[in-house]
Amino acid sequence: MIPAGRRSKIRPPRKSLISSSAAAENSTTDAVIDFDKNWSVLANAISQIQNKNVSNLSYEQLYRKAYVLVLRKFGEKLYNNVAIKIQNHLLFKRKKLLSNLNSESFMSSLLQEWDEHLQSMKFISDVLMYLNRVYVKENKKLLIYDLGIQLFKDYIIKCNHDEVGFKVVDVVLDEITRSRSGQVITSNMYITKIISMMELLIEGNEMQLYGENYYQTVFEPKFLSSSGTFFQNLSQEYISYNSGSKFLHLTTQFIKDEENRIKFYLPSSTYPKLIDLMNNILIKDKLDKMMLESNQGLEYWLKPITNNIFDGNDTYHFTDLKLAYNLNGRFDDEYQLFRVRLREAIVNAGNAFPGIVRNSIEASKKGNSTAFATKWIEIVLKFREQMNLVWKDSFDQNPLLEQTITFAMRDFINGTKRNPVNAPELLSIYMDFHIKQQGKSKEMTSGDPTQELIENSIQFLRFIKDKDAFEANYANHFAKRFLNSKNSQNKDIDIEEMILGKLSEEMGTSSLDKVIKMNKDINSSRDLTNEWKKYLLKNTKLNLVELDLKICNVNDWPKSMTKDYKSFTKSEEPTSFKWPRQLRSTMSEFEEFWSNGKKNDNKSLYWSPKFGSMDLRITYPSRTYEFNLSTYAGIIMLLFAPQSTNPDGSLVSAFKEQKQLTYLEIVELTGIPEQELKRHLQSIAVAPKSRLLIKIPMSKDVNETDVFKLNEKFKAPSVKVKVLTVSSATTKVKKVSEQEEKEEVDSNITEGRKIEVNAAIVRILKSRQTIKHNQLIEELIKQLSNRFQPSIILIKQRIEDLIEKEYLKRDDEDRTLYHYIA
């Protein structure tokens, strides 16, 4: 009996049986009759095996007959007859298969025939075991089992130009297409088994199996071609919706389903091929178009970020951005396409900020540079926070995307030809405004407000390309803050120290050399003020005016602020500036104090009323007020101080004296420059909240015929009154002053760059000794990029300058080659 459940182990017949059987047969028949008789039995047994009727077969008898035939040298004939027998059986089965028209039934029947064929080949192989061991091995033929698989491929699958093979391939592809289209199919297991069958159908010959299998040569090419067509049609369908968001969601869901599908159906060798095909057709060729789609494209996904900033919303398109990011990552590890489009979208969004800010400032009637700078920088910083949230949530904190966001923000922050923005100056204005605001608060602020200002300023500074321009503007504002502050002892100094320390850490002390020198003057002024007060106490000279000193070295401070410092010295000319009599004794005393000792040797001292402030206590009929006003305004008010005395020696009230001075008299008595005088008279005689004087006639402009007197009806809600100096916007003074400051800042930037480029060229030549022109330019840009972007024209000018100064020279033969001159 042939066991049906497992491969049987058959031992060869005993030698006595073989010899007796052979002898008997040799004695009665010839070789041909012997083969036919034995083959007849074996052929019948093979038919019974193929028809699944093995219960009456004897393995021992069948094995003996095959053994004898091989022993008698009939191995080749037996092998060929077995092949023909199996071939005929397969051809018969093939006809039955082709008569099956239903797809699922056809797959089921084919798999059934395949399974039954493999099972029958196991039994046949067991019967012909000796044939495999001797004849097949010696002649390098296919084993009987492998022969059966090869015959199944040739006479079932590939017969008649792959009639069955192509049919089964088409059926499987059709089922997969239906599944891709969203239809529910019940043939999943059939598809998997048929693909496994195709993988066993290996190309080969009668000697051996070699090469690729039927799956690789026939099915896979057709499957990839069919898939490409399907993906192309599907992508066109998704694009037709004209919605970037819908494209992302549909494409992502299909890819997810397809990956699950091919993992179930296909061998691992096809997986990367199909993934590449799907990525190229569905994503690579379409994603860029959908990101640029005006209806729900990349700018639409980023738009809520801008709305959040201006409207206080908290909405995002995290999911869409993440899907776009993930889809791009499927075909590009460096996300080049996504980074390019993201950078463009961020720059476009950022370029719109200045216009939005200007419109909002005009609407709120605050059309000045300070309002613009503070609001613009606050918006940019909020935008950075919003983009950081997107980076964390949607971009997996990818460093490449973080770099892209940084570069994009750097682009729009530093401005373009179409949208020029002076970021270095605006940052300095922003810091100047907040430092002043914090200086006005009552408590010392070493905590959150100052720390927040420092962090915001440093963060924004890192986006600025021309850091040297920021330094020049910051130095200018730094000087003005100190010179215009009320005194040198307040907490502004501590705030300045903190900020300057952080800036030095970020940029290096050499970059802020001028500011550091000015800061030393500030500290020296504070120490000098303390020494002066101790001197007064020691010498009991308490009748002098209290001074809070600001001593500046003119070489280190902006020239626009110190250019005319000598014009306020004592002079006998009628038009020269005249210090009030109330201050002269104090000034003389300080000059004597200044000249004592050796530390101020070879230093000249000049008094300047342009900056600083004055505190005056004035007793009005209603109450006594303490005024803080500019030095010029204080000098004007001192003209109206009482000069006559009562019989008891006390001063007569200024309001009883009723002194009146014309504009021309004030000019003669003070010598204050005309434009400054008019501006300060407007501050104390025209401005409604600080009308300390009455102007006759009352008008906005100050004229030479005007008369001024004390306003005895002045009232204020508080005893302490801060008198603000009106802007000279109505005159040319402000424009001229601002232009001078801007020209000086620009000049400092230009001169500083010349020095830095010269120094960098010398450093490079000193280390290289010889260098080519293009290499020198590349190295210069690399070295100076952290400070500013040097222009080619500037570099060429500096090279020529250093050649003239004999720091380097051109090669006699190669004019593009430079040599360092030690």
Protein Blocks (a to p, Z undefined) as FASTA:
>chain_A
ZZfkbccddddddfklmmmmmmmmmmmmcfklmmmmmmmmmmmmmmmmmnopaklpcfkl
mmmmmmmmmmnopmmmmmmmmmmmmmmmmmmmmmmmmmpmbfklmmmmmmmmmmmmmmmm
mmmmmmmmmmmmmmmmmnopacfklmmmmmmmmmmmmgghillmmmmmmmmmmmmmmmmn
opacfklmmmmmmmmmmmmmccddfkbgedjdfklmmmmmmmmmmmmmmmmmmmmmmmmn
opaklmmmmmmmmmmmmmmmmmmmpcfklmmmmmmmmmmmmmmmmmmmmmmpmghpaklm
mmmmmmmmmnopacdffklmmmmmmmmmmmomnlmmmmmmmmmmmmmmmmmmmmmmmmmm
mmnopacfklmmmmmmmmmmmmmmmmmmmmmmmnoopaklmmmmmmmmmmmmnopfklgc
dfklmmmmmmmmmmmmmmmpmbdcfblmmmmmmmmmmmmmmmpmblmlmmmmmmmmmmmm
mmmpmblkbmklmmmmmmmmmmmmmnopklmmmmmmmmmmmmmmmmmmmmmmmmmmmnop
akbccdddddddfklpcfklmmmmmmmgccfbfkbccddfklmmmmmmmmmmmmgojklg
oiacdddfkggcdddddddfkbccdddddfklmmmmmmmpcfbdcfkopacdfklnopac
dfklmmmmnopafklmmmmmmmmmmmmklcfbccddddfbdcfkbccdddfkbccfbfbd
cdddddfklpmklmmmmmmmmmmmmmmmmmmmmmmmmmmmmmmmmmnopacfklmmmmmm
mmmmmmoccdfklmmmmmmmmmmnopaccdfklmmbccddZZ
